[in-house]
Amino acid sequence: AAWQIRGFVDDDSSAMEKFNYEKDDAKILGAPDDYPAQADDHLLIALGDVRQRKTMAERLKGAQFAALVHPSANVAATARLGQGTLVCPFALVGPDAQVGEQVVLNFYASVAHDAQVGDFSVLCPYATVNGNAQLDSGVFVGTHATVTPGRRVGSDSKVNANTAVMRDVDRGSYVVGVPGRALPLYSKAR
């Protein structure tokens, strides 16, 4: 079934003016806190920042979220996708993989068989989560980064681009290099 786009939700009522859209096709429907979700609305959050995605979902109280899968993506019949998940062109979700709510799998990102991706996680282009690997909630995986089979990345962590996660990673880590070294994501001075 075809989706009809009613518009966008944004704090800035003039946010769409800089784009070259027909006015009726790209109107701002209101601020997230004030948006009156309709029973037949299915929203999609189009933000790539883990924290902003979570904040926006919380602000859109009572909203239903759609999972959107691009026709060129390959999602196994036994895979599960949570509400609000966005699967971009040429992404792959393998057999028995579980992808949580509000996850972004960007271009060519892959989640292999039996892998788990927690809510609000973002996989950049070409990021790979191999078989039986697990990302807890709110994990950001950079471009061309790889989580090797069976490894776990703790919640609120960031895996830098071109990094190979070859050991389990604690919550709130910043992982960089090959093999990946886990550093504290935020200093205690904050």
N, C-alpha and C positions, 0 to 999 in steps of 0.2 A: 504494500500500500504506500502511496505517496504521502509525504509529510507536507503540510502547509505551514510555512513560517509566518507566525503572527508578528514577530518583531524581536527586539532585544531588551534586556533589563540591564540598566547601568545607572550609577549615581550621577553621571554627567548627561543631562538631557540633550546636549548637542554633540554627543560622542560620534554619531554617524555622519555628521555634516562634512567631514574631511574625506569621506569615501564617495565614489562616483556611483551611487545607487539611486534608483528611482525612490522618491520619498516614501511611497506607500509600502515598498518592499523592505525597508530598513528603518523602521521607526522605533524609537525608544518608548517602551511601554511603562516605564517608571523605574524607581529605585528598588533594589532587591528587598529591602525591609518592608516596602509598601506594596509590593506586587501581589495582587489578589489572584492566586493560582486558581485556574478553572479546573473542573473535574476532568476535562478532556485534554488538558495541557500536558505535554511531556517536555521537560526542559533539558538542556544540555549546557554544561559549563565549559566555556571555551577559553580556559586559562591554563597555562602550562606550569605555573608555580604551585608547588605542593600546598603551601600554607594558604595562598589565595583561593585555591580550589575548595579547601576545607571551610574557610571562612565564608565563602559565597554559598556553599551548600547549607551552612548553618543559618545564614541570613534569609534564605528562601524557604521559610517555614511552611510546612505542609505541601510542598511541591512534589510532584512525581517527576522522576528523571528517566529519560530514555537511554538505552544503550544503542550506540550508533556504530555500525560496522560498514566500512567502505566495501563496495562490491569486489574489489581486487584483493582484499584481505582473505586469509585462509584461516578459518576457525573450525577446529574439529567438532564433530557432532557431540562428542562426550565432554567438551570443555564447557565451563560455566562462566558467564559474564555477569557482573553485578550491575545494578542500576547506575546510569550516568556514565558508564564506561564508553570511551571513544577509541575505536580501533581504526587507525588510519590506513591509507593505501599500502598494500604489499606487506602488511604486518602478518604475523603468524601466531596462532594460539593452538598448541598441540593437544593431543588426546589426554583427557582427564585433568587438564590444567584448570586451576581455579583463579579467576581474576576478580578481585573485589569491586566495591562500589567506587565510582568517581575516579577510575584509573584512566590514564592516557597511554596508549601504545602508539607511538609516533611511527612515521614511515619506516618500513623494513624492521621494526622492532620484533623480537620473537620471545615467546614464552613457551618453553618446550614441555613435553609430556610430564604430567604429574607435578608440575611446578605450581607454586602459589604466590600470588601477588596481592599484597594487602591494600586496603582501601586508601584512596587518595595518592597512590604512587604514580610516578610519571617515568616512562621509559622514552628516552630521546631516540632520534633516528639511529637505526642499526644496533641498538642496545639488545643484549641477549641474556635471558634468564634460562639456564640450562635445566635439564631434567632433574626433578626432585628438589630443585633449589627453592628457597622461600625468601620472599621479601615481606617484612612486617609492614605495618601501615606507615604511610607518609614517606616512602623511600624514593629518592630521585636518582635515576641511573643515567649517566651522561652518554653522549654519542660514542658508539663503538665500544662501550664498556661491556664486560662479560662477567656474569656470576656463574662460576663453574658448578658442575653437577653436585647436588646434595648440600650446598653451602647455604647459610642463612644470614640475611642482612637485617639487623635490628631496626626497629621503627625510628623514624625521624633522622635517618642517615642519608648521606649523599655520596654517591659513587662517581668519581671524576671521570671525564671522557678518557677513553683508551686505557682504562684500568681493568685488571683481571682480579676478581675477588676469588681467592683460592683458600681462604680460611673463613670461619664464621666471624661475623662482625657485630660488636655490641651496639646497643641503642645509642643514637645521637653521635654516630661516628662520621668522619670524613675519610673516604678511602681513596688512595691515590697510588698509581704506579703498577708495575708488573714485576713480581707479584704485588698485589695491593697491600699497602700499609695503612692501618687504621689509626687515625688521629682524632682528637676531640673536635667535633664540628664547631662548637662554641666554647670560647674560653670562659673560665669561671669568673673572670672580671666583669662580664656582662651583667 
